[in-house]
Amino acid sequence: MIIQLKKFGTTLVSRPSGKEALLAFRPMLNQINKNEEVIIDFEGVIVLTPSWADEFLTPLSKQFSKRIQLRNIDNSSIKATLSILNKIKDNNNF
């Protein structure tokens, strides 16, 4: 499954917004089979804050572990946020 984050907007900020995005997307996540890869595509995302990412990406990391792949992470905002999440959470797959 490919999750295109730009569907949630180009500026992904705030914990409530990240939590809302995850809750809205949860039915789709429940359809992923045990062996399917989960590709998170950041194309089109201009700003990604650690708070939004922690609410949306951290639960995905816990649920899908090593099956997560990240695409289009060249944006400096995305790189910085993923780096922060890695430092805060030792078990993140980012």
Buried (B, 14 or more C-beta within 10 A) or exposed (E): BEBBBBEBBEBBBEBEBBBBBBEEBEEEBEEBEEEEEBBBBBEEBEBBBBBBBBBBBBBBBEEBEEBBEBBBBEBEBBEEBBEBBEEEBEEBBB
